[in-house]
């Protein structure tokens, strides 16, 4: 046997074809069928039990929004303002940049109750506050990471290690997508860009079919989606057919599931050429809708277009939409930068909740808002002591997020923090608990939604996590 013959039989499928002839072909067909190579990997699938949410819109506010300036009023901070925090408290903190003897920083924000529930929100987020009775506000979130990229990895993959599938990937791996002409997992961005980048929407060790697809909010959703001049639809179809045949031949010899994902991606891109431009064409939306999302205001236009696009995506059967807005990492000039972020995002966010509810979509769409951690009750001073320069450091011990729709019981607050906002005093909710609860609304037992990789069954919540039943209707 020469080297060429030896290499030819290294593939199991090649060996079956060469040695067993017809029997090898039969075995090959069984192997391909068992691996799902001939099936659409994004075909809709049944969950473990009846779901309350069909889709998810995750509004990721990258950098860590300041909870005591938006969601968790702490009047006691006024009494301590400018004084060093007690050592008995700061000795227990994980601080990224702030010194342990940093001074307490009171919030100048005004809080007032909203809706029949009476949930208190700050004066800079009236749009979100107007949906108070649909919102479940969690004031007792905590995480294990106190820097951005590890925190984002933990929030979306359940681990601080690289290479794990993200929440969106798990969602469409488990449920598939009801849209055949658009990706099942879509990513929209505004602001300056996130620390985690593509790791926030990666498929990790799963096939790339399950990774998020970044779209633009105007024009072609993906660059170069339109055919160049001189390329007809017929010639493109012929080229894709040839490419598909070549990929399928390679799939037979290699048995690599990633090739199946590649074929599916090419076909999806072809179908998107028809569905994509219509998706981002807002001309049929009413003037009142465009105004409500802030598309006529330069400050709100970018995030507003993404929020409107998110609604249009879930209307068209897209399973998971991730809006990334950056950055809320306000180490300096907290009051100025926080107001800028609120001015850019609050009105469109409130409009999204109202629009979903008006169209009967909020009941089947889970909306999640939050960052990878919160901010410290103590001040951080960088470069200058001048008035207005103070910011807040990273705070993983106690922060706020909120959820609405999709089987979530609105009009309630879960969890409490101490008088100064350093630590949780009631109903702690870990990131893994949040993930377990999100999967539950999609119809999954988080301990049973697993993917085998390198001989181990992995899951989003790692070996932890409990569904927060108080959140559910």
ZIMO-V891043 format. One record per helix or strand of 3 or more residues. SS is the DSSP state (h for helix, s for strand). FROM is the first residue (numbers start at 1). TO is the last residue. Records with the same first field share a line. If there is no record, write none. Layout:
SS: FROM-TO  FROM-TO
This chain:
h: 3-8  12-20  22-35  67-69  76-80  87-90  126-129  132-134  148-157  167-175  197-200  208-210  233-254  257-279  282-284  287-292  301-315  334-358  362-364  431-441  469-471
s: 55-62  111-114  119-122  135-142  185-191  320-326  365-370  374-380  390-395  399-404  412-414  424-426  451-453  456-458
